[in-house]
């Protein structure tokens, strides 16, 4: 399929996951991941996490910047985004525990164990700006073994 100059609205004929859709659009636009990172002002690590399926949901400002570079309407990305929550996270984990993990990540604690299975998590701080230019810092993390993802 050859892409038009700009892709408008919802798209049934594009890949069905955020990972495959971003990768497909980037390749169709003949952009290296480093070029997309630079033009969209998004960390290359975040793009790698998106294309590998680790990140399944994007903040609005990140979605808009990536969509602009890929020459698509932001809804083209948004329609395949998924907020993933482990059942244990939603129903059994206290909000205070999740907030403590978030604080530890934001304060630079290096090794944090998953509250569901106890294995080490991959954690990082995502930095960006909102639409008013205010800096935003978000704690991110996911378990390397089970489906737990920190989403606050």
Beta strands, then each sheet from edge to edge (+ up, - down):
strand 1: 121-129
strand 2: 135-143
strand 3: 149-150
sheet 1: 1+ 2- 3+
end
